[in-house]
Amino acid sequence: MSTRFRGLVAAPFTPFHADRSLNLDVIPAYARFLRDNGVGAAFVCGTTGEGLSLTLEERLRIAERWVGCADDRLRVIVHVGHTCLADARTLTAHAAKIGASAVSALTPCFFKPRNNAEVVNWCEAVASAAPMLPFYYYNIPSMTGIDYPVVDFLAQAQSRIPSLAGVKYTHENLPDYKACVAFAQGRYDILFGRDELLLEGTDAGALGAVGSTYNYAAPLYLRLLAAHAAGRATEARTLQDTAIKMIAICNAIGVTHLAASKALMAMLGIDCGPVRLPLAQPEATQLATLRTRLNEIGFFDFAGRTNP
């Protein structure tokens, strides 16, 4: 089975009303915003989308709305990871039914797999709910606590999961990442998941990347990738350093990066509302600080724009 995602894949925030109920009406404009700013796919209901803070029914509704906004310029990957296998399989089968381009699943993060053999067992059980739909293993040790060599996962999974298309690799282990890219003569699509290391990931062989900051700063990263492809190393490094400053600003206002990033979407005309507990929503003074510091690095000159 072959599916490839190239360029930038945004991990959208899940839009909420002020009372933190779903606000699905934002999604069509959100999808257009991503498409207009050069993003080629959306990875929905993942970490950035607060997927594990959503009910099963909410995740089904979000996936339906995003897939309903998809086209050949904006494909949709649905995250189906869960702590409950039956629910993960329900999400997977539903994604196939509605026409998603692919699914991806992280491992359970309470009762954890003890080794890669158990990771493969889990992924096989999830993926088999839609055996013709491309499946991506979601490797994110910072959230799951699972940090086994992914190249070993591929070696064990290749004969067990016929729909295995690749990995969403959200980790800093560049040697393992490179080994995954090279595995089986490049058979698998290894999507890079650390925005602040996109340049290094590209040097390690990444052709596609999934990230939260591609929601609002895709034009910056597209310039970075173009400079890198043209051999303009100094320009590419300067642009990566700007991205690192942007990420540091979002990390420094007193809430999580996710909460700060979600809030700044409203500054660009896509109001995704608050985050859900236990995440804390930034206060007005923190938002003012965020805007001021982003202005200082020229953020609103390179951020994504909403077309009228």
PyMOL commands that set and color helices and strands:
alter all, ss='L'
color gray80, all
select helices_A, chain A and resi 24-36+51-53+56-68+85-98+116-127+141-144+150-157+174-186+195-203+214-229+233-251+257-267+284-296+299-302
alter helices_A, ss='H'
color red, helices_A
select strands_A, chain A and resi 7-10+41-44+75-79+102-105+135-139+164-169+189-192+208-211
alter strands_A, ss='S'
color yellow, strands_A
deselect
rebuild
show_as cartoon
